[in-house]
Amino acid sequence: MDHTDDYFGEHIAATYDDPASEMFQSDAIDPAVAFLAELAGAGRALELGIGTGRIALPLAARGVPVHGIDLSRAMVERLRAKPGGETIGVSIGDFATTEVDGTFSLAYLVFNTIMNLTTQEAQVACFRNVAAHLAPGGVFVIEVMVPELRKLPPGQNAVPFHVGASRLGFDTYDVATQSMSSHHVKIVDGHGEYTEIPFRYVWPAELDLMAQLAGLRPRERWEGWAREPFTSESGRHVSVWEKPAD
Ligand SMILES: C[S@@+](CC[C@H](N)C(=O)[O-])C[C@H]1O[C@@H](n2cnc3c(N)ncnc32)[C@H](O)[C@@H]1O
């Protein structure tokens, strides 16, 4: 079993679609889908790490043909079980290397999922794989956090992102290697269940360089899907690179 299958296996897939979570609110989904639909135009879209179809299903409902890549059969089974899920083709494999038939006007990788590739080599391979699947003039969109190193005083390596009676969450950073882990503790009846997911954090400028290595050029960078300006205080970014038309 691949590691990502471990991290997004049955135990995560069973509770991934949480209607109460911020990422499942229409405020989070609708602007992303509108942004992606506009960029896809009349072409096809490729979602890397399609998961349970949080973004792919509403995008397909707007008339954009979507194909997905994902390593986790458990996540994809949830997509399949939803209305419209049967219309979306999914290739099971690693999105850094998996080849899919045809070309796309849009490829996208949201919700910090580029960081699931835990080496620089794999992240570079992902850009190259995307570039090979884009039609001339096609675009690649990434939504990812800005690494929170400014929250780390010397000697500290953990940044809490949720502290509550039923859930604790914190990220740990290793600034020497750019490796990072998200730690989650779910508390039920006073007992905690612990999960850790490894990541490789990556800077906007480093992503630009990966794009350049893959023959893509920068087109847009925003703080969010509603095209809010990206500034030195932004905690995340939505970046778009394009494959030259010539
Ligand atoms: C955080 S979920 C995001 C799912 C969906 N894109 C969304 O926005 O809800 C990350 C997804 O990426 C998949 N994934 C992570 N690394 C992957 C890899 N290297 N190749 C293929 N899929 C991967 C996981 O199995 C999981 O379904």
The ligand as an SDF file (V2000), in Angstrom:
LIG
                    3D

 27 29  0  0  0  0  0  0  0  0999 V2000
   -6.7740   17.0940    1.1380 C   0  0  0  0  0  0  0  0  0  0  0  0
   -7.4510   15.9440    0.0070 S   0  0  0  0  0  0  0  0  0  0  0  0
   -8.1450   17.0470   -1.2060 C   0  0  0  0  0  0  0  0  0  0  0  0
   -9.2460   16.4220   -1.9980 C   0  0  0  0  0  0  0  0  0  0  0  0
   -9.9820   17.3990   -2.9220 C   0  0  0  0  0  0  0  0  0  0  0  0
   -9.0870   17.9680   -3.8990 N   0  0  0  0  0  0  0  0  0  0  0  0
  -10.6350   18.5140   -2.1160 C   0  0  0  0  0  0  0  0  0  0  0  0
  -10.3070   19.6780   -2.3620 O   0  0  0  0  0  0  0  0  0  0  0  0
  -11.4620   18.2130   -1.2450 O   0  0  0  0  0  0  0  0  0  0  0  0
   -6.0040   15.3560   -0.8480 C   0  0  0  0  0  0  0  0  0  0  0  0
   -6.2960   14.2780   -1.8660 C   0  0  0  0  0  0  0  0  0  0  0  0
   -5.1180   14.0960   -2.6480 O   0  0  0  0  0  0  0  0  0  0  0  0
   -4.8090   12.7170   -2.7600 C   0  0  0  0  0  0  0  0  0  0  0  0
   -3.3450   12.6190   -2.9310 N   0  0  0  0  0  0  0  0  0  0  0  0
   -2.3920   13.0470   -2.0820 C   0  0  0  0  0  0  0  0  0  0  0  0
   -1.1730   12.8370   -2.6100 N   0  0  0  0  0  0  0  0  0  0  0  0
   -1.3700   12.2570   -3.8150 C   0  0  0  0  0  0  0  0  0  0  0  0
   -0.5000   11.8140   -4.8500 C   0  0  0  0  0  0  0  0  0  0  0  0
    0.8280   11.9140   -4.7520 N   0  0  0  0  0  0  0  0  0  0  0  0
   -1.0490   11.3050   -5.9750 N   0  0  0  0  0  0  0  0  0  0  0  0
   -2.4140   11.1820   -6.0890 C   0  0  0  0  0  0  0  0  0  0  0  0
   -3.2740   11.5900   -5.1420 N   0  0  0  0  0  0  0  0  0  0  0  0
   -2.7650   12.1070   -4.0220 C   0  0  0  0  0  0  0  0  0  0  0  0
   -5.3530   12.0890   -1.4940 C   0  0  0  0  0  0  0  0  0  0  0  0
   -5.6170   10.7070   -1.6610 O   0  0  0  0  0  0  0  0  0  0  0  0
   -6.6230   12.9120   -1.2540 C   0  0  0  0  0  0  0  0  0  0  0  0
   -7.7370   12.3560   -1.9120 O   0  0  0  0  0  0  0  0  0  0  0  0
  1  2  1  0
  2  3  1  0
  2 10  1  0
  3  4  1  0
  4  5  1  0
  5  6  1  0
  5  7  1  0
  7  8  2  0
  7  9  1  0
 10 11  1  0
 11 12  1  0
 11 26  1  0
 12 13  1  0
 13 14  1  0
 13 24  1  0
 14 15  1  0
 14 23  1  0
 15 16  2  0
 16 17  1  0
 17 18  1  0
 17 23  2  0
 18 19  1  0
 18 20  2  0
 20 21  1  0
 21 22  2  0
 22 23  1  0
 24 25  1  0
 24 26  1  0
 26 27  1  0
M  CHG  2   2   1   9  -1
M  END
$$$$
